[in-house]
Amino acid sequence: MLGKRTINSGLSNCSNEWTPFVILLLPIVVSACIISRWNTVPHNPLLAAIIIIPLFLAIRLLSPSKAALGGFLWSFVLCFHTVTVAVAPDGRFLAQEFLLLTVPALYVYAGAHYTRSYGFQPLTLALGWIVVELVLHFSGYRQGLLSSCCGNGFVQRVIADFLGYGFVAFAVALINAAAVLLTARLIKHRACGFRPLIIPVIPCVQSGESIFPIGLLPVSLNRPRAPPH
């Protein structure tokens, strides 16, 4: 009886660990499909604010290995689209596809590992996304992945021309990650301590979950003030 209970407990824990990953599969695929078809989908700033939320949910909810698997699936969908529309793939094209397949997955893995250690910090994750955009830019993706998602209006063009596509991608990533953090806090506040079984316990420093990392504040603000003499 004890052996059966141990086996059943192990199967239950395994199921609970994989349940968030299975739930995120469809949003991850939909996110990648929309990004891969920006040219045929009407550009919408509101859509840009939620387009990569599934990746940040994977970073916050999943273990680094499972998050990387979700990031790889996201990248694979992008690669599949570019391969289907390519006319004559050459060596440079294959190198670009390899980077597109691996760089976002490595970013998600690194983001999940960072979250386990220091908490979910949207500003840090958005800065990390700039590295993804830079690598893909130098490999041949001149427009980036997120730089054109806000549309081609006058304001969007001015911001992109003046501050660069990297800043636009940073802003999109920051908004998406901040939406995940604020939603999680709202759910936690509304639930009053109740946590659904599909949301795993994250072994990270919860006090580090902030939009702006505490380490960026001046040291003098973090130190307690001495009593007046």
N, C-alpha and C positions, 0 to 999 in steps of 0.2 A: 504494500500500500504506500509506503514511504517513497519507494522508487517511482511509482506511477505519479504521485503528487509532485515529485521533483521534475519529472519529464513534462507534466502538464504545465507546471510553473515556468519551465524554460521555454516551452512553445508559446505560452501567453506573453512572456516578456519579448520574445522575438517578434511576435505579431504586433505588439504595441510599438516596437522600434521601427518597423517597416510601414506601419499604417500612415504616418505623416508623409513618407516618401511616395506612397501610392496615390495619396490624395493630391499631391503636388504635381504628379506626372502630367495631367491634362493642362493645368495652367502654364506649366513650363513649355509644353509643345505649342500652345496657342500663342504665348509671348514670342517665341522664336519665329513662328509663321508670320505674325504681324510685322515684326521687324524685317524679315526677309522680303516683305512685299510693300515696303514703304512707298514705292513708286506707284502702286495701284490702289493704296488705301488713302483716303482723305486724311491729310495731316491735321492733328487736333492736339492742342496743348494739354487738354485734360487726359487724352489717351497717353500722352508722353509721361504724365505724372504717375501712371500705374503700370506702364508697359513692362518693366523688369521687376515688379514686386515679387513674382514667383521666385526669382533668383535670390532675393534678399530673405524671403521666407525660408528657403532652403538653407541659407547661411545661418539663420537664427534658430531654426527648429531641428535641423538634422546634424548628425555627426559629420566630421570633415570628409570621411570616405563616402558617405551617402550623399552629402552635398555636392561633392565632386562628380559623382555619378549623374546627379541631376544637371549640373553644369555641362557635362559632356553631352547629355541628351539635347540640351538647348543648343549647343554648338553644332551637333550633328544635323539638326534640322536646318540651321543656317547653311551649312556646307552642302546639304542635299539640294537646297534651292539654287545655290550658286552653280553647282555642277550641272543641274538640269537646264540652266539658261546659258551656260558657257557654249561658245561656238567651237573653238579649237583649243582645248586645254594644252598647255605647254609646261615646261619645267618650273617657270616662275609661278604659274597658276597653281601648280601642285604645292609649291612652298607656301603660297598664301593660304591655301585650304588647310594645310597642316597647322599653321599658326592659328587660323580661325577655329580649328577643331580643338586645339589644346589650351590656348591662352585663357579664354573665358573659364574653362574647367579648372585651371590652376588658380585663377582668381577666386572662384567660389570656394575651392579647398582652403586657400590661404585665409579667406574671410571667415570661414567657419572655424578654423583653428584659432584665429585671433579672437573671435567671439567667445570661444570656450575659455580663453585665458583672461581677457580684459573686458568682456561685455560687448554688447551690440552698440557700436558707435557709428552712426550714419556719416559723420564728417570724415572719419578715417576711411570708411568703405568707399565713399565718393572720391576721395583722393586716390585710392587704389585703382579705381576704375579709369582714371586718367592714364595710368600705366598701360592698361589694356588698349585704350584708344591709340596711344603713341606707338605701341608695338605693331598694331594692325595698320596704322598710318604708314609707317616706314616699310611695311611689307607690301604695300600697294593699295590698301583701302583708304584712299585720299579723303573720302567723305566721312569716315568713321562709322560707328554703329548707331550712335544716339544723337549725333549732331544735327541730323536733318529731321528728327521726329517731331520737332515743335512747329514745323510748317515753314512756308516760304514768304511769310508776310514781311512788311517793311521793318517792323520792330525786330523780328527774328533775324533778318538779314543784317541789320545794323549791329546787333549784339554779336553775331557770329563773325562779322568782318572786323569789329573793333577788338573783341576779346578773344576770338579764336574758337575753333570747333571744340577744343579741349575744355574750355570753360562751359560751353553749352552742354557737353556730355557730363561734366562734373555736376552741373546744376540739376540735370535730369536724374542722375544717380542719387544725388543728395535728397531730392524730393521723394523719390521712390523709397529710399531707405528710411527717411523720417516718417513717411506714412506708415511703414511697418511698425516702427517703434511706438508711435503715438496710438495706433490701433491696438497694439498689444497692451499698452498701459490702460487704455480705456476699457478693454475687455477684462483686465485684471481688477480694475476698480469696480466695474459693474458686477463682476462675479462674486465679489466679497470673499475671496479665498477659494471659491470652487474652480477647479481646473478639469476640463474635459479629458477623458482618457487618451484622446488622439494627440494631445499636446504633451510632448515628453518633458521631463525635468532637464533643464540645461545646466550642466555643472560649470557655471561661469560666475564672475563677480557681478552680481546684479547692480551694485552701486555704480558700475562702470557703464551702464546702459544710459547714455545720454547723447544728444545730438552733437554737442561740443565736448570733446574729451576734457576731463578735469585737469589733465597735465598741461593744457594750453593756457590755463589761467595764471596770472602772476602769482609768484610764491607768496607775496605779502598778503594776498587775499585768502590764502589757504591757512595761514598761521593765526592762531587765536591772539587777540590783542591783550596786552598786559593791563592789569587794573591801574587806574590813575593813582599817583602818589599824592 
